[in-house]
């Protein structure tokens, strides 16, 4: 069975500093990995995805994520945080099968202080 | 990017009544749509997978007679909360997968906040 874990409920970072939101996954086959962001009372917005190829994936709003197969991780990163990045972030995974469901992590609340 | 429209965004109803939430894919066809429920400060709980032209597949523990799902076309799925009770109050989010998309990321509606009095 596939699963995804986000070990941190909350991450606090000062504006301008780099940020990392952690994610680890477990699938039986090749993974499709995703990051989504949710602002209060809104749906989820797609940030980026890893399918194959370069382990470093660049996405929206300056975010990037690094796929690490040996550590089964897909951490979300940004070199310089903005206050407007404060939101709830979800990592998600599905197996390399069109019939597979996407499974979400528990979410990490990112708080950027001015 | 692909757009998914969800309506209504907020609904308040009396206990015992039924509420219908619509999910539309505006610029792509979605053979599969998903309905999630989100509790405060919690992750998304997948309720069911809605398949165009066939019965929905419900996750374990989700009452299919309580949460009726219909996927009548390639662009529309509806969730009806029947005989709603206060414990059904929640944020419901739909998502759709572009049938033409090779990698299958989901596009989400803006969510519907249901409050049952």
Interface residues (C-beta under 8 A of the other chain):
Chain A: X32 X34 X36 X41 X42 X43 X44 X45 X46 X49 X51 X90 X92 X94 X98 X101 X102 X103 X104 X105 X106 X107 X109
Chain B: X1 X4 X6 X34 X41 X42 X43 X44 X46 X49 X91 X93 X95 X103 X104 X105 X106 X107 X108 X109 X110 X111 X113
